[in-house]
Amino acid sequence: MVAVCTSAIEATDLNDLPRDGFFGLSFVPHADQAKAKLAYRAWILGKAFQELARGLRATLEQAYIYTLG
């Protein structure tokens, strides 16, 4: 998923966003596309590591329960 999102943001022109979205949302083009793409990439990587840590914790909790029983 990280590879898909990072390649998609690189191919996207952030100045060509739709003006109207769902539920009355409005989109404003970014002044600095490079900064916006870098922030999005950092957010995606942060979410990926968060999910990895969550999965690791769940696995360790299950292993702890099975070793006690």
N, CA, C and O of each residue as an XYZ file, in Angstrom:
276
protein
N       0.810     -1.177      0.000
C       0.000      0.000      0.000
C       0.867      1.259      0.000
O       0.529      2.262     -0.629
N       1.970      1.189      0.705
C       2.870      2.339      0.743
C       3.404      2.625     -0.659
O       3.465      3.781     -1.078
N       3.783      1.590     -1.374
C       4.315      1.779     -2.729
C       3.256      2.367     -3.663
O       3.567      3.220     -4.494
N       2.026      1.922     -3.533
C       0.953      2.429     -4.376
C       0.697      3.907     -4.078
O       0.573      4.720     -4.994
N       0.619      4.245     -2.794
C       0.325      5.641     -2.424
C       1.460      6.581     -2.797
O       1.209      7.683     -3.284
N       2.703      6.168     -2.580
C       3.814      7.065     -2.899
C       3.961      7.262     -4.406
O       4.270      8.363     -4.861
N       3.743      6.201     -5.180
C       3.829      6.384     -6.633
C       2.649      7.202     -7.151
O       2.799      7.946     -8.121
N       1.486      7.082     -6.529
C       0.319      7.855     -6.952
C       0.509      9.342     -6.656
O       0.134     10.183     -7.472
N       1.078      9.672     -5.513
C       1.258     11.090     -5.178
C       2.326     11.720     -6.064
O       2.249     12.911     -6.368
N       3.318     10.944     -6.481
C       4.338     11.490     -7.377
C       3.761     11.815     -8.750
O       4.206     12.760     -9.403
N       2.778     11.044     -9.190
C       2.192     11.247    -10.511
C       1.061     12.273    -10.501
O       0.539     12.626    -11.559
N       0.680     12.752     -9.325
C      -0.467     13.648     -9.210
C      -0.048     15.107     -9.306
O       0.954     15.521     -8.722
N      -0.820     15.869    -10.043
C      -0.624     17.320    -10.109
C      -1.561     17.946     -9.085
O      -2.778     17.948     -9.272
N      -1.004     18.471     -8.016
C      -1.822     19.007     -6.932
C      -2.495     20.324     -7.279
O      -3.359     20.786     -6.534
N      -2.120     20.938     -8.391
C      -2.794     22.158     -8.824
C      -4.041     21.861     -9.650
O      -4.823     22.766     -9.943
N      -4.229     20.605    -10.023
C      -5.371     20.208    -10.840
C      -6.367     19.413     -9.993
O      -6.804     18.336    -10.399
N      -6.723     19.936     -8.828
C      -7.669     19.275     -7.942
C      -9.094     19.692     -8.278
O      -9.318     20.797     -8.772
N     -10.062     18.813     -8.014
C     -11.450     19.229     -8.219
C     -11.827     20.335     -7.225
O     -11.360     20.329     -6.086
N     -12.635     21.244     -7.637
C     -13.021     22.364     -6.766
C     -14.095     21.968     -5.763
O     -14.140     22.521     -4.665
N     -14.957     21.025     -6.115
C     -16.029     20.585     -5.223
C     -15.884     19.101     -4.959
O     -15.542     18.330     -5.856
N     -16.146     18.703     -3.718
C     -16.040     17.306     -3.353
C     -17.297     16.838     -2.650
O     -18.311     17.536     -2.640
N     -17.229     15.672     -2.070
C     -18.345     15.115     -1.330
C     -18.636     15.955     -0.099
O     -17.729     16.553      0.481
N     -19.880     16.000      0.293
C     -20.330     16.637      1.525
C     -19.954     18.107      1.610
O     -19.740     18.622      2.707
N     -19.871     18.785      0.491
C     -19.591     20.208      0.484
C     -18.145     20.571      0.763
O     -17.864     21.718      1.111
N     -17.224     19.637      0.623
C     -15.811     19.933      0.830
C     -15.284     20.757     -0.337
O     -15.716     20.572     -1.475
N     -14.370     21.647     -0.066
C     -13.724     22.393     -1.139
C     -12.214     22.173     -1.033
O     -11.664     22.099      0.065
N     -11.565     22.072     -2.164
C     -10.141     21.787     -2.216
C      -9.391     23.000     -2.748
O      -9.799     23.605     -3.739
N      -8.308     23.348     -2.095
C      -7.498     24.498     -2.477
C      -6.146     23.972     -2.950
O      -5.536     23.156     -2.259
N      -5.662     24.417     -4.107
C      -4.343     23.949     -4.576
C      -3.232     24.364     -3.606
O      -3.284     25.436     -3.004
N      -2.251     23.514     -3.473
C      -1.115     23.797     -2.602
C      -0.166     24.776     -3.274
O       0.059     24.710     -4.482
N       0.383     25.675     -2.486
C       1.340     26.635     -3.022
C       2.654     25.947     -3.377
O       3.275     26.263     -4.392
N       3.066     25.021     -2.547
C       4.329     24.310     -2.762
C       4.037     22.816     -2.896
O       3.844     22.125     -1.895
N       4.006     22.322     -4.134
C       3.672     20.920     -4.372
C       4.692     19.974     -3.752
O       4.320     18.925     -3.225
N       5.954     20.324     -3.809
C       6.997     19.442     -3.276
C       6.822     19.257     -1.773
O       6.977     18.151     -1.257
N       6.502     20.336     -1.078
C       6.311     20.254      0.375
C       5.074     19.419      0.716
O       5.094     18.638      1.667
N       4.007     19.582     -0.056
C       2.781     18.827      0.173
C       2.996     17.338     -0.089
O       2.508     16.495      0.664
N       3.723     17.018     -1.152
C       3.998     15.616     -1.456
C       4.894     14.986     -0.404
O       4.711     13.821     -0.051
N       5.857     15.739      0.098
C       6.730     15.237      1.153
C       5.949     14.999      2.441
O       6.175     14.002      3.127
N       5.039     15.898      2.769
C       4.209     15.730      3.970
C       3.303     14.512      3.838
O       3.117     13.770      4.802
N       2.737     14.300      2.645
C       1.884     13.137      2.422
C       2.682     11.837      2.527
O       2.213     10.864      3.116
N       3.877     11.824      1.959
C       4.728     10.637      2.039
C       5.087     10.331      3.499
O       5.084      9.170      3.908
N       5.393     11.364      4.276
C       5.716     11.160      5.692
C       4.503     10.631      6.449
O       4.646      9.779      7.326
N       3.317     11.122      6.122
C       2.096     10.654      6.776
C       1.831      9.181      6.440
O       1.483      8.390      7.317
N       1.998      8.826      5.173
C       1.793      7.432      4.755
C       2.778      6.508      5.468
O       2.382      5.453      5.962
N       4.050      6.886      5.529
C       5.039      6.052      6.211
C       4.748      5.959      7.704
O       4.922      4.898      8.303
N       4.310      7.047      8.303
C       3.946      7.019      9.719
C       2.797      6.073      9.997
O       2.828      5.319     10.969
N       1.769      6.111      9.136
C       0.634      5.194      9.300
C       1.071      3.746      9.090
O       0.589      2.852      9.786
N       1.970      3.504      8.149
C       2.445      2.142      7.901
C       3.185      1.598      9.118
O       2.957      0.458      9.523
N       4.068      2.401      9.705
C       4.784      1.946     10.899
C       3.841      1.777     12.082
O       4.036      0.880     12.902
N       2.830      2.620     12.182
C       1.847      2.482     13.253
C       1.086      1.164     13.122
O       0.880      0.468     14.116
N       0.669      0.818     11.913
C      -0.034     -0.443     11.694
C       0.882     -1.642     11.934
O       0.443     -2.663     12.464
N       2.136     -1.522     11.552
C       3.097     -2.585     11.800
C       3.276     -2.811     13.294
O       3.294     -3.954     13.751
N       3.406     -1.738     14.055
C       3.561     -1.847     15.505
C       2.304     -2.424     16.141
O       2.395     -3.226     17.070
N       1.132     -2.026     15.654
C      -0.120     -2.561     16.183
C      -0.228     -4.059     15.930
O      -0.640     -4.809     16.816
N       0.133     -4.496     14.746
C       0.100     -5.922     14.430
C       1.101     -6.713     15.244
O       0.801     -7.821     15.688
N       2.282     -6.161     15.444
C       3.296     -6.824     16.257
C       2.824     -6.957     17.696
O       3.003     -8.006     18.316
N       2.220     -5.897     18.234
C       1.724     -5.960     19.603
C       0.624     -7.013     19.742
O       0.620     -7.772     20.711
N      -0.303     -7.068     18.793
C      -1.368     -8.064     18.846
C      -0.799     -9.475     18.782
O      -1.278    -10.373     19.476
N       0.211     -9.671     17.959
C       0.849    -10.988     17.855
C       1.527    -11.370     19.161
O       1.406    -12.507     19.616
N       2.232    -10.436     19.758
C       2.901    -10.725     21.032
C       1.902    -10.968     22.160
O       2.145    -11.807     23.027
N       0.791    -10.251     22.161
C      -0.239    -10.497     23.178
C      -0.832    -11.887     23.030
O      -1.046    -12.581     24.025
N      -1.099    -12.298     21.802
C      -1.629    -13.643     21.580
C      -0.614    -14.707     21.970
O      -0.982    -15.724     22.557
N       0.649    -14.490     21.654
C       1.688    -15.451     22.040
C       1.785    -15.549     23.545
O       1.984    -16.643     24.073
N       1.650    -14.437     24.258
C       1.704    -14.436     25.712
C       0.529    -15.216     26.298
O       0.699    -15.962     27.263
N      -0.655    -15.049     25.722
C      -1.833    -15.778     26.207
C      -1.664    -17.280     25.980
O      -1.990    -18.078     26.859
N      -1.161    -17.667     24.818
C      -0.995    -19.090     24.531
C       0.083    -19.728     25.380
O      -0.026    -20.907     25.717
N       1.120    -18.991     25.736
C       2.180    -19.580     26.560
C       1.747    -19.732     28.009
O       2.289    -20.578     28.721
N       0.796    -18.944     28.461
C       0.300    -19.081     29.839
C      -0.678    -20.226     29.972
O      -0.785    -20.831     31.038
N      -1.402    -20.533     28.893
C      -2.477    -21.526     28.969
C      -1.988    -22.873     28.703
O      -2.764    -23.828     28.728
